[in-house]
């Protein structure tokens, strides 16, 4: 177009696409992000090729009083589509745990692991903030002032919730990340138990802090 119609035309790469590429590059530098995405693909693949499994999931959702929601697929190019996919996994967590408990011990063990639960909770939070910025970028008219305020607010939120928290100080652990109240540490008979959306399992505090450090590193990227 520039060569044929208007030599003075200024061109600019789509800002929303650049944001998605930046997020994808950040994920490539995070072992936790790659491990979490592999787990997501396993869950999605489990349902994508089986009508009976999808029917069973709807039945479990009805039994548990959950909204009937399908598991969403990941889009390789649209990296921020992971926001919707991870949110759907979080919403369906109790139903998925019940389904895998009955039909897939490997996926049940994975979904009941501390690293997966903490990754899920915090990736949903981080990706939802990134997706909000992306939706702003995709509007027909986006004033520079709005872009700056949204980006500054998002960076400030990630800084306060993830990057600035001192994980060496156990008193600050409760300030880490979003979605507070969905999870609970408690001591039963001298053992640490971790409860998440009515699913309870024993966990190690050292492993807990290690996963938080990996999430923090991803937020810093």
Buried (B, 14 or more C-beta within 10 A) or exposed (E): EEEEEEEEEEEEEEBBBEBBBEBBEBBEEBEBBEEBBEBBBBBBEBBEEEEEBBEBBBEBBEEEEBEEBEBBBBEEEBBBBBBBBBBBBBBBBBBBBBBBBEEBEEBBEBBBBBBBBBBBBBBBBBBBBBBBBBEBBEEEEBEEEEBEEBBEEBEEBBEEBBEEBEBEEEEEBEBBBBEEEEBEEEEEEEEBBBBBBEBBEEBEEEBBBBBBEBBBBBBEE
